[in-house]
Amino acid sequence: MEAAATVASIPEEWSTRIDVHQDRQGRRYEVECRPDTLQDLCAWIVQTLDYSFAGLVVEQQSGEWSLRYLFHAADARSGRIDVLLRQPLSQVHFPSISGSLYAADWHEREAEDLFEIAFDGHPRLGDFILHDDAWQEGLAPMRKDFNGREPPALRAPNPNWRPDRIVHAPGVFGMPIGPVYSSTAESAHFLLETVGEDVIRVVPRFFYKYRAVEKIAEGRPAEDALLLAERFNGITAFAHGLAFAQALEAIGGIEVPQRALALRVLLAELERLRHHTGAIQEICESTALVVAASQAAILEEELLRLSGELTGHRYLYGLLACGGLSRDLDDAALRAATVRARGILQQLQALEKRLVRTSSFLDRLEQVGIVTEEEARACGVVGPIARASGLARDLRVALPYCGYGGYGFEVPKEAEGDGYARLRILCAEARQSVRIMEQALASLPAGPVRAADIRPCAGAALGWTEAPVGAAFHWLRVDSRGAVVRYRIIPPSFANWHVFHLAAEAFAFQDFPIILASFGLSVAENDR
């Protein structure tokens, strides 16, 4: 359905105002509604129009709350829809939409914890970002009157706190995993409720290292906030930095030079290739294939060294800037790097062939950790996990940026939704990344890599990228001095951790680390 027809079909009784915004990012429709029509409108956008729920942006503005519900279509023709709900600051109760749109579940829980606003009808609020056994009640760290420059006084741990239990029956055993691990894994707690070896329920608990990145960004120059965007999850630094930069460029109407756009694509795909290689290594390690894990780790290290030699940083820090890139890259070095990337991919493909011929490896992945298409759709799953469950949605196609619409590539899709399907998606996307890198290099124009005239400008915009783990959204509002007023990060891991417990349930507890590895998610990205 075309964008104009999409919005024209919105029932009049559900909206009080419809604005059309057209810019280089594409067409966006802003639909303001009343509280009593919010749930029906949002459910209709997803269920009837087949849009995806991208996230919730809460803003405390002068005299009012502004809740912005973000939706995007699966193809570039239909654009985006923002549903806007406004209420006076004295009114802190909002209708919950998670009953009909389960993907909004964690977004509402997060907003309740950080802003102390309530979502009427939500079955489980509180004890989410700010753990009840460590934080003060009513803290609301994202409110404007909260002083983010002083550490909050933490109360003493609650000796009566106990993990949530779902299953209560004779013979049920609660097996805690985490939050402290012996490796480099970030802090996360999983309570596996089991009967014998069968996992009946998985209760995850994250945010042990909540860092308040969004709060820290407030009042800082946008250039400083770009550093935060790059660093809150180091292994996908370029993707998140790019989303932030594009939001800032949309606010200022900045035209990024064509050479910078091509280089951004090439570097984004280099990061994806390296990330997926590392994810494959973790899957091999989880299944005790020590040799295969070592081989994949060597390939990931080669890609890290390639990145470092090409750009000066193994994880591509410091290259992005508002209006393009902070510096140019040598054409000969880019050609050599792309040839090396092709060679590393060939070695990865050879490893893939050996893996799919190893029966003991396949036995640990096939029909294990299944996420059905229905579950993926309901939970708002994104990226390789969604595509392994039959949802071939990719922001490089749905909302093209950096010229991705002009590149030829495929969005792989599998139907089984198990660990083996997720492995196949990672391998297929690695092949597509090198294909895109070669196209970007072949069409690389001469010229500058940064816009010449960049001036502070007040406004707000959404930036996005298809990060290696999936769709990443960065909402940014700045004042006339270029200082951040509101910064909201919606990372892909936040969406994908939401469905993880379903994948781990109904399997043996010894399958848990393999399912965990096949998801390839970041706790640090989640605990922003």
Backbone torsions as a table, in degrees:
resi	resn	phi	psi	omega
1	MET	NA	132.0	178.1
2	GLU	-67.3	156.1	-175.6
3	ALA	-59.6	-44.6	-177.7
4	ALA	-62.3	-42.6	178.7
5	ALA	-66.5	-34.1	179.8
6	THR	-59.9	-52.2	-176.5
7	VAL	-72.9	-33.6	178.9
8	ALA	-62.8	-24.3	-178.1
9	SER	-85.9	-3.6	177.7
10	ILE	-67.9	123.7	-180.0
11	PRO	-57.3	135.7	-175.9
12	GLU	-60.8	-32.9	-175.9
13	GLU	-72.1	-9.9	-179.3
14	TRP	-93.2	-13.5	-174.5
15	SER	-126.9	148.4	174.8
16	THR	-106.2	-15.6	-178.4
17	ARG	-164.3	137.8	175.4
18	ILE	-129.0	119.3	176.4
19	ASP	-112.3	145.3	177.6
20	VAL	-110.1	127.9	178.6
21	HIS	-120.8	126.1	-179.5
22	GLN	-122.7	124.1	175.8
23	ASP	-147.7	-171.5	-177.3
24	ARG	-66.2	-19.0	176.9
25	GLN	-78.1	-10.0	-178.0
26	GLY	115.7	-171.5	-175.9
27	ARG	-93.0	135.1	177.8
28	ARG	-129.7	135.8	176.2
29	TYR	-110.2	130.5	178.4
30	GLU	-109.5	116.7	-175.7
31	VAL	-114.9	113.6	176.9
32	GLU	-92.5	138.8	-176.7
33	CYS	-137.7	173.2	176.6
34	ARG	-92.3	159.0	179.6
35	PRO	-57.4	-35.7	-175.1
36	ASP	-76.0	-10.3	178.1
37	THR	-111.1	-3.4	-174.9
38	LEU	-58.5	-50.0	-174.7
39	GLN	-62.8	-45.1	-179.7
40	ASP	-65.2	-40.3	-178.7
41	LEU	-65.3	-47.3	-178.6
42	CYS	-64.5	-42.9	178.8
43	ALA	-63.6	-38.0	179.5
44	TRP	-66.4	-39.5	179.1
45	ILE	-61.0	-40.1	-178.6
46	VAL	-79.9	-47.5	-171.7
47	GLN	-80.5	-35.7	-177.9
48	THR	-93.3	-45.3	-177.9
49	LEU	-86.8	-11.9	-179.9
50	ASP	63.3	36.6	171.4
51	TYR	-85.2	157.9	176.5
52	SER	-100.2	139.6	174.2
53	PHE	-79.1	122.0	-176.3
54	ALA	-95.8	-30.5	-179.3
55	GLY	158.5	178.0	-178.6
56	LEU	-122.5	130.9	176.6
57	VAL	-115.2	117.5	177.4
58	VAL	-102.8	129.5	177.3
59	GLU	-129.1	132.1	173.5
60	GLN	-96.3	100.8	-176.8
61	GLN	-103.2	-178.2	-176.7
62	SER	-63.1	104.6	175.3
63	GLY	82.1	-2.6	-177.1
64	GLU	-153.7	158.1	168.8
65	TRP	-90.8	142.3	174.6
66	SER	-126.6	116.7	177.0
67	LEU	-110.7	120.2	-176.2
68	ARG	-113.8	117.3	178.9
69	TYR	-99.3	120.7	-172.1
70	LEU	-98.7	132.7	177.8
71	PHE	-134.9	146.1	174.8
72	HIS	-140.5	153.4	-178.7
73	ALA	-85.1	172.0	-179.7
74	ALA	-85.5	-11.3	179.8
75	ASP	-133.1	162.5	-171.6
76	ALA	-71.0	-16.7	-175.7
77	ARG	-72.1	-30.3	-168.5
78	SER	-95.9	-14.6	173.1
79	GLY	67.9	-145.4	-173.1
80	ARG	-124.4	155.0	171.4
81	ILE	-129.0	126.5	172.3
82	ASP	-107.8	123.4	174.3
83	VAL	-98.2	125.0	-173.4
84	LEU	-114.4	131.6	176.5
85	LEU	-126.5	125.1	-179.4
86	ARG	-117.3	142.8	174.2
87	GLN	-148.7	153.0	176.2
88	PRO	-59.7	153.0	-179.6
89	LEU	-60.1	-26.8	179.0
90	SER	-71.1	-17.6	179.9
91	GLN	-99.5	105.2	-174.9
92	VAL	-107.0	10.8	177.5
93	HIS	-106.6	129.0	-179.7
94	PHE	-128.8	152.7	176.5
95	PRO	-72.1	139.6	175.1
96	SER	-82.4	138.7	175.5
97	ILE	-106.4	-0.4	-174.2
98	SER	-68.9	-19.0	177.8
99	GLY	-65.3	-37.3	178.8
100	SER	-104.2	-13.2	-179.1
101	LEU	-136.7	84.7	-171.1
102	TYR	-63.2	-23.8	179.2
103	ALA	-60.2	-21.3	-179.8
104	ALA	-84.9	-3.3	-174.9
105	ASP	-51.5	-60.0	-177.1
106	TRP	-67.9	-31.7	179.8
107	HIS	-63.5	-41.0	178.0
108	GLU	-70.0	-38.8	178.2
109	ARG	-63.7	-40.0	178.7
110	GLU	-64.5	-46.1	-179.3
111	ALA	-63.4	-37.5	179.1
112	GLU	-63.5	-42.1	-179.3
113	ASP	-68.7	-42.1	-170.7
114	LEU	-88.6	-25.2	-177.9
115	PHE	-115.5	-7.0	-176.4
116	GLU	55.8	47.8	170.4
117	ILE	-116.2	150.5	-173.8
118	ALA	-106.6	145.9	176.5
119	PHE	-116.0	100.3	-174.6
120	ASP	-64.6	129.2	-179.3
121	GLY	100.2	-12.0	177.0
122	HIS	-73.9	131.8	-173.7
123	PRO	-76.5	-14.7	-172.2
124	ARG	-151.8	91.3	177.4
125	LEU	-110.1	158.2	179.7
126	GLY	87.5	163.7	177.1
127	ASP	51.7	53.2	-177.6
128	PHE	-125.8	-81.1	175.1
129	ILE	-73.7	-50.6	-179.7
130	LEU	-96.1	103.1	-174.6
131	HIS	-65.2	135.7	-177.1
132	ASP	-63.8	-21.6	-178.6
133	ASP	-90.7	7.5	-177.4
134	ALA	-140.2	-26.5	-173.5
135	TRP	-110.3	157.1	174.9
136	GLN	-70.7	147.0	172.4
137	GLU	-71.9	146.1	176.7
138	GLY	70.1	24.0	-176.2
139	LEU	-69.4	-44.7	177.5
140	ALA	49.2	64.4	-174.5
141	PRO	-67.9	-16.2	-179.2
142	MET	-94.3	0.2	175.6
143	ARG	-73.0	153.6	-175.9
144	LYS	-64.6	-29.7	-177.3
145	ASP	-84.6	0.7	177.2
146	PHE	-84.9	128.5	-179.6
147	ASN	-85.0	103.1	-178.6
148	GLY	-78.0	-3.9	-179.9
149	ARG	-91.3	-5.3	177.2
150	GLU	-118.5	135.1	-179.8
151	PRO	-66.8	136.5	178.0
152	PRO	-70.7	147.9	176.7
153	ALA	-76.2	119.7	-179.6
154	LEU	-87.8	138.0	177.0
155	ARG	-79.4	165.9	178.6
156	ALA	-67.0	148.0	178.3
157	PRO	-55.0	141.6	179.2
158	ASN	-79.8	112.4	-177.1
159	PRO	-68.7	-14.7	-178.2
160	ASN	-95.8	-0.8	-179.2
161	TRP	-69.4	138.3	176.0
162	ARG	-136.0	148.3	177.2
163	PRO	-61.4	151.4	175.8
164	ASP	-63.9	136.5	174.6
165	ARG	-117.6	137.3	179.5
166	ILE	-107.1	-43.7	-176.5
167	VAL	-95.2	124.0	177.6
168	HIS	-128.0	101.5	-178.6
169	ALA	-160.1	156.6	177.6
170	PRO	-58.3	136.0	177.6
171	GLY	88.0	-3.2	179.6
172	VAL	-79.8	132.6	-179.5
173	PHE	-122.6	132.2	176.6
174	GLY	-94.8	115.1	-178.3
175	MET	-103.0	110.1	178.6
176	PRO	-82.2	136.8	173.9
177	ILE	-124.2	119.3	-177.3
178	GLY	85.9	-172.5	7.8
179	PRO	-83.6	-3.7	-178.6
180	VAL	-101.5	131.9	-179.4
181	TYR	-124.5	159.4	-178.8
182	SER	-82.2	-17.7	-177.2
183	SER	-95.9	-157.5	179.7
184	THR	-87.3	6.3	-178.6
185	ALA	-62.0	141.1	177.6
186	GLU	-73.1	168.0	-173.8
187	SER	-76.1	122.8	173.9
188	ALA	-155.6	146.2	-178.3
189	HIS	-118.8	133.7	176.0
190	PHE	-127.5	124.8	175.0
191	LEU	-101.6	113.2	179.6
192	LEU	-97.8	114.4	177.2
193	GLU	-93.2	116.1	-170.0
194	THR	-126.4	154.8	167.3
195	VAL	-123.1	106.6	-171.6
196	GLY	68.2	-124.4	179.5
197	GLU	-96.5	-6.4	-175.0
198	ASP	-87.9	127.2	176.9
199	VAL	-84.5	118.2	-179.4
200	ILE	-88.1	-45.7	-179.6
201	ARG	-140.7	148.2	173.7
202	VAL	-122.3	124.5	179.9
203	VAL	-114.4	103.3	-179.1
204	PRO	-84.1	153.3	177.2
205	ARG	-143.7	116.9	-176.3
206	PHE	-115.2	-165.6	171.9
207	PHE	67.1	31.3	173.2
208	TYR	-68.6	-23.5	-179.2
209	LYS	-123.4	47.3	176.1
210	TYR	-59.0	124.3	-170.0
211	ARG	-109.6	-3.5	177.2
212	ALA	54.1	44.8	-179.9
213	VAL	-59.2	-39.8	-178.5
214	GLU	-65.2	-37.8	179.1
215	LYS	-70.6	-41.8	-179.3
216	ILE	-61.0	-32.7	-177.8
217	ALA	-70.9	-24.8	-174.8
218	GLU	-61.9	131.6	179.4
219	GLY	83.5	-8.9	-179.8
220	ARG	-88.4	154.0	173.5
221	PRO	-59.4	147.7	-177.3
222	ALA	-58.2	-31.4	179.0
223	GLU	-62.3	-37.6	177.6
224	ASP	-68.7	-37.6	179.5
225	ALA	-66.5	-30.3	175.1
226	LEU	-61.5	-37.8	176.2
227	LEU	-62.1	-40.5	177.4
228	LEU	-64.4	-41.3	-179.9
229	ALA	-61.2	-39.3	179.7
230	GLU	-70.9	-28.7	-165.9
231	ARG	-107.1	-5.6	-177.8
232	PHE	-76.0	-16.5	171.1
233	ASN	-146.1	96.0	-168.1
234	GLY	-62.5	-30.4	-173.4
235	ILE	-78.1	-13.0	172.6
236	THR	-128.6	44.9	-175.1
237	ALA	-62.0	-42.7	-174.4
238	PHE	-67.0	-41.1	-178.7
239	ALA	-61.5	-46.3	-178.4
240	HIS	-71.9	-38.2	175.8
241	GLY	-62.3	-37.0	179.5
242	LEU	-66.7	-41.4	178.1
243	ALA	-61.4	-43.6	178.8
244	PHE	-63.1	-47.3	-178.4
245	ALA	-59.7	-39.5	-179.2
246	GLN	-68.7	-33.4	174.9
247	ALA	-63.9	-44.3	-179.9
248	LEU	-65.6	-38.7	178.9
249	GLU	-68.1	-34.4	177.4
250	ALA	-67.0	-36.8	178.4
251	ILE	-62.9	-45.2	-176.8
252	GLY	-87.1	-1.7	-177.7
253	GLY	62.3	36.8	-174.1
254	ILE	-85.2	129.8	177.9
255	GLU	-91.3	112.1	-179.3
256	VAL	-79.4	132.1	180.0
257	PRO	-58.6	150.0	-176.3
258	GLN	-61.9	-36.1	179.4
259	ARG	-64.9	-41.0	179.4
260	ALA	-64.1	-38.8	178.8
261	LEU	-62.4	-44.7	179.9
262	ALA	-64.2	-40.9	178.8
263	LEU	-67.1	-36.7	176.4
264	ARG	-60.3	-42.4	178.7
265	VAL	-63.3	-46.7	-178.2
266	LEU	-60.7	-43.4	-178.4
267	LEU	-71.8	-36.0	177.6
268	ALA	-63.4	-38.3	179.5
269	GLU	-75.8	-30.9	173.1
270	LEU	-62.5	-41.8	177.5
271	GLU	-64.4	-40.9	179.0
272	ARG	-62.5	-44.2	179.1
273	LEU	-59.8	-45.6	179.7
274	ARG	-65.9	-41.9	179.9
275	HIS	-61.2	-47.2	-176.9
276	HIS	-66.8	-34.5	175.8
277	THR	-62.8	-42.3	176.8
278	GLY	-64.9	-37.3	178.2
279	ALA	-65.4	-39.1	176.9
280	ILE	-64.5	-38.7	176.7
281	GLN	-59.7	-41.3	-179.5
282	GLU	-67.9	-35.1	176.5
283	ILE	-65.0	-43.8	177.6
284	CYS	-61.0	-42.3	-179.8
285	GLU	-65.0	-38.7	-178.6
286	SER	-67.1	-25.1	179.4
287	THR	-97.0	11.0	175.4
288	ALA	67.0	24.0	172.3
289	LEU	-88.4	84.9	-171.3
290	VAL	-64.3	-43.0	-178.1
291	VAL	-66.5	-46.6	179.5
292	ALA	-62.5	-39.8	178.1
293	ALA	-62.5	-40.7	178.7
294	SER	-65.5	-39.2	179.2
295	GLN	-64.8	-42.5	178.1
296	ALA	-67.1	-37.0	178.9
297	ALA	-64.2	-37.0	177.1
298	ILE	-63.2	-41.8	179.3
299	LEU	-65.7	-40.0	177.1
300	GLU	-63.4	-40.8	178.6
301	GLU	-64.2	-38.2	177.4
302	GLU	-63.2	-38.3	178.5
303	LEU	-69.9	-36.0	175.0
304	LEU	-63.8	-42.7	178.5
305	ARG	-66.3	-39.5	176.6
306	LEU	-59.3	-46.2	179.9
307	SER	-60.9	-42.8	-179.4
308	GLY	-65.2	-42.7	-180.0
309	GLU	-67.9	-35.5	-177.4
310	LEU	-76.1	-40.5	-169.3
311	THR	-117.1	-15.2	-176.9
312	GLY	96.2	-4.2	177.0
313	HIS	-146.5	134.0	-176.2
314	ARG	-63.5	-29.4	-179.5
315	TYR	-110.6	18.9	171.7
316	LEU	66.0	27.4	175.8
317	TYR	-68.0	149.9	168.0
318	GLY	81.0	0.9	-178.4
319	LEU	-87.0	-33.7	-176.2
320	LEU	-77.0	146.2	175.1
321	ALA	-150.1	154.5	175.3
322	CYS	-61.1	124.2	-178.6
323	GLY	95.5	2.7	178.6
324	GLY	149.4	-124.9	179.2
325	LEU	-122.7	156.4	-179.4
326	SER	-72.7	-23.2	178.3
327	ARG	-158.0	161.8	-179.8
328	ASP	-85.4	162.1	176.4
329	LEU	-118.8	145.0	-176.3
330	ASP	-71.0	135.4	-177.6
331	ASP	-61.7	-42.0	-179.5
332	ALA	-64.4	-40.7	178.1
333	ALA	-65.3	-36.2	178.2
334	LEU	-66.4	-40.7	178.0
335	ARG	-64.2	-43.6	179.9
336	ALA	-64.3	-40.1	-179.4
337	ALA	-65.7	-39.3	-179.2
338	THR	-68.7	-38.2	175.5
339	VAL	-63.4	-42.8	177.4
340	ARG	-63.2	-39.5	178.8
341	ALA	-62.2	-39.9	177.2
342	ARG	-62.9	-41.0	178.6
343	GLY	-65.2	-40.6	177.8
344	ILE	-65.7	-38.8	177.6
345	LEU	-61.0	-41.7	179.5
346	GLN	-60.9	-39.3	176.1
347	GLN	-67.2	-36.5	177.6
348	LEU	-66.0	-38.9	177.9
349	GLN	-66.0	-36.9	176.3
350	ALA	-63.9	-40.1	176.6
351	LEU	-64.3	-40.5	178.9
352	GLU	-59.2	-42.9	179.2
353	LYS	-61.6	-39.1	178.6
354	ARG	-68.9	-37.8	-178.8
355	LEU	-65.6	-44.7	-175.5
356	VAL	-73.6	-8.4	174.9
357	ARG	-100.5	5.6	-179.1
358	THR	-102.6	105.3	-172.9
359	SER	-63.0	-37.3	-179.5
360	SER	-65.5	-31.3	177.5
361	PHE	-71.0	-47.3	-179.3
362	LEU	-64.1	-35.0	179.5
363	ASP	-59.9	-29.0	-178.6
364	ARG	-84.7	-12.1	-175.6
365	LEU	-114.0	-38.2	-176.3
366	GLU	-68.6	133.0	179.2
367	GLN	59.5	28.0	178.7
368	VAL	-124.5	135.1	178.4
369	GLY	68.8	44.9	-173.0
370	ILE	-77.2	131.7	168.3
371	VAL	-118.4	113.8	-178.5
372	THR	-73.7	162.9	177.5
373	GLU	-61.0	-39.3	178.8
374	GLU	-62.4	-42.6	178.3
375	GLU	-66.8	-42.4	179.7
376	ALA	-62.2	-41.0	-179.4
377	ARG	-67.9	-43.8	-177.5
378	ALA	-65.4	-37.1	-176.4
379	CYS	-87.7	-4.2	179.3
380	GLY	72.8	34.3	-177.3
381	VAL	-68.3	146.8	-176.6
382	VAL	-131.6	169.6	170.6
383	GLY	71.2	-154.9	-177.8
384	PRO	-56.6	-33.1	180.0
385	ILE	-66.5	-43.2	177.0
386	ALA	-64.3	-43.0	-177.4
387	ARG	-69.0	-25.8	175.0
388	ALA	-74.9	-14.8	179.7
389	SER	-109.0	18.6	172.8
390	GLY	95.5	2.5	179.9
391	LEU	-104.8	97.6	-175.9
392	ALA	-87.7	64.8	179.4
393	ARG	-109.2	133.3	-173.7
394	ASP	-149.1	125.3	-176.7
395	LEU	-66.1	-20.8	175.9
396	ARG	-65.6	-21.4	177.7
397	VAL	-104.5	-45.0	-175.6
398	ALA	-69.4	-42.7	179.4
399	LEU	-132.9	73.3	-171.8
400	PRO	-57.2	138.6	178.7
401	TYR	-138.6	161.4	178.7
402	CYS	54.4	24.0	179.0
403	GLY	80.9	13.2	-179.5
404	TYR	-58.7	-26.8	180.0
405	GLY	-62.1	-18.1	-179.7
406	GLY	-95.8	2.5	-179.5
407	TYR	-101.9	144.7	177.2
408	GLY	-94.0	115.3	176.5
409	PHE	-157.6	163.1	-179.1
410	GLU	-108.3	148.1	172.5
411	VAL	-100.9	104.9	-176.1
412	PRO	-67.1	151.8	179.4
413	LYS	-146.1	137.7	173.0
414	GLU	-125.1	163.5	-173.9
415	ALA	-110.8	-20.7	-169.8
416	GLU	-71.9	-32.5	179.3
417	GLY	71.7	16.0	-179.8
418	ASP	-102.6	-176.3	-178.5
419	GLY	-61.8	-35.6	180.0
420	TYR	-68.8	-38.4	176.9
421	ALA	-63.2	-40.2	178.9
422	ARG	-66.0	-37.5	175.9
423	LEU	-62.7	-43.9	-179.2
424	ARG	-64.2	-36.5	177.7
425	ILE	-64.4	-43.7	178.9
426	LEU	-58.5	-44.8	-179.5
427	CYS	-66.6	-41.7	180.0
428	ALA	-66.1	-39.8	-180.0
429	GLU	-69.0	-31.9	176.2
430	ALA	-61.4	-41.0	178.5
431	ARG	-64.7	-42.4	179.6
432	GLN	-65.7	-34.3	179.9
433	SER	-62.6	-45.4	178.8
434	VAL	-65.8	-37.0	176.8
435	ARG	-60.2	-42.8	179.3
436	ILE	-69.4	-40.5	177.9
437	MET	-56.6	-44.1	-178.7
438	GLU	-66.3	-36.8	176.6
439	GLN	-67.6	-41.0	178.9
440	ALA	-62.9	-40.3	178.8
441	LEU	-66.7	-42.0	-177.6
442	ALA	-64.9	-30.3	-177.6
443	SER	-103.2	12.5	-174.8
444	LEU	-66.6	116.2	-179.9
445	PRO	-86.4	165.5	170.8
446	ALA	-81.2	171.3	176.0
447	GLY	124.0	-176.1	-177.4
448	PRO	-72.5	163.7	178.5
449	VAL	-116.4	9.6	177.1
450	ARG	-150.2	140.4	178.0
451	ALA	-61.1	144.8	-173.0
452	ALA	-80.1	-40.3	-172.5
453	ASP	-111.9	100.1	-179.2
454	ILE	-120.5	115.6	-178.1
455	ARG	-126.6	147.4	177.0
456	PRO	-59.9	142.0	-177.7
457	CYS	-149.6	133.2	179.8
458	ALA	-76.9	145.4	177.8
459	GLY	157.1	-175.4	-180.0
460	ALA	-142.7	147.5	179.8
461	ALA	-161.4	162.7	176.1
462	LEU	-108.7	132.7	172.4
463	GLY	-114.8	152.6	-177.9
464	TRP	-150.6	158.2	171.3
465	THR	-147.6	157.6	167.5
466	GLU	-90.6	88.4	180.0
467	ALA	-67.6	166.3	-179.8
468	PRO	-54.0	-34.1	-179.3
469	VAL	-87.4	-17.0	179.7
470	GLY	145.6	-164.2	-174.5
471	ALA	-65.1	125.2	177.9
472	ALA	-118.8	130.7	-179.4
473	PHE	-123.3	136.2	177.6
474	HIS	-128.1	114.3	176.8
475	TRP	-96.1	132.7	-175.6
476	LEU	-135.7	134.3	171.3
477	ARG	-127.9	128.4	-179.8
478	VAL	-127.4	157.6	177.5
479	ASP	-93.8	-175.2	-174.7
480	SER	-66.9	-17.5	177.7
481	ARG	-89.0	-4.3	-178.0
482	GLY	85.7	14.5	178.3
483	ALA	-89.9	146.7	-176.2
484	VAL	-74.3	126.9	174.5
485	VAL	-96.9	-42.5	177.8
486	ARG	-148.1	133.5	178.0
487	TYR	-131.8	125.4	-178.4
488	ARG	-129.2	124.3	180.0
489	ILE	-108.8	128.2	174.4
490	ILE	-120.1	89.9	-175.0
491	PRO	-83.5	156.5	-178.8
492	PRO	-64.6	-32.9	-179.7
493	SER	-62.8	-31.0	178.4
494	PHE	-62.1	-40.1	178.0
495	ALA	-72.2	-40.0	-171.8
496	ASN	-80.8	-31.1	174.0
497	TRP	-63.1	-23.9	-178.3
498	HIS	-60.6	-31.4	-176.5
499	VAL	-99.9	-6.9	-170.8
500	PHE	-58.0	-40.3	-175.5
501	HIS	-61.4	-32.2	178.9
502	LEU	-67.1	-35.7	179.5
503	ALA	-68.7	-33.2	-174.6
504	ALA	-87.9	-12.5	-179.2
505	GLU	-84.2	150.9	179.4
506	ALA	73.3	19.7	174.2
507	PHE	-127.0	168.4	180.0
508	ALA	-71.6	148.6	-175.9
509	PHE	-64.0	-25.0	177.8
510	GLN	-72.1	-12.4	174.5
511	ASP	-80.7	-14.3	-172.4
512	PHE	-56.4	-50.6	-178.3
513	PRO	-64.2	-27.7	178.8
514	ILE	-73.0	-43.1	176.8
515	ILE	-61.9	-42.3	178.8
516	LEU	-59.0	-45.3	-179.7
517	ALA	-67.0	-36.3	-177.9
518	SER	-68.7	-22.2	175.8
519	PHE	-76.0	-32.1	176.0
520	GLY	58.9	36.6	-175.5
521	LEU	-93.5	166.3	-178.9
522	SER	-112.2	127.3	172.8
523	VAL	-75.1	-39.1	-179.6
524	ALA	-60.7	-41.0	178.2
525	GLU	-63.2	-35.2	179.1
526	ASN	-71.6	-42.3	-175.2
527	ASP	-86.0	50.6	-177.1
528	ARG	-77.2	NA	NA
